[in-house]
């Protein structure tokens, strides 16, 4: 849960869909239980999924983020051999929901932390193919702009200091600090490549062992 977390209900989504995308008016809307805390997800019919941000109050900032996510998703879909969601639409605030929202294609499957594909060679090969395809995408000079999941190691000094302080009494802080000091100065051996940033089992779908 987040402070100020928004509430999104199926009736709200029904009204938003009917008003903004009348071509989907006959499609059922169903809330999906999910482990994520950033978006509420609703299925629209059999082939679509709508994502509603649960935090944030700035409409324009949310719209920029969703547009950037859609552009990244479309770029990934154009390069990946593995099926990935494709952006379909960007909805506007309404029906008591204060932010823009997004619609993408629905992919069948079960999240990997429930399906346990550890013994599937096909799954391992698919995952390797996905990572390889992603790393082959041209960065076009883009750099990581987030926190904690990539980019220049030196940008994470403050967070690492916090981690070291909180680990006192559990781990050898002196060794960790020396290791970090060495790692943050390591030279580059190759150009930057694209990375997923959150490739955890809960963000991976498994279907028929793939």
Protein Blocks (a to p, Z undefined) as FASTA:
>chain_A
ZZhiacddfklmmmmmmmmmmmlmmpccdddddfbfkbccddehjlbccdddfbdjbfkl
mmmmmmmmmmmmmmmmmmpmbdcdddfbdcdeeehiabdcddddddedddfklnopmlpm
klmmmmmmmmmmmmmpcfklpacfbehiacjfklmmmmmmmmmmmmgojacfklmmmmmm
mmmmpccfbdcdddehlacfklccceehZZ
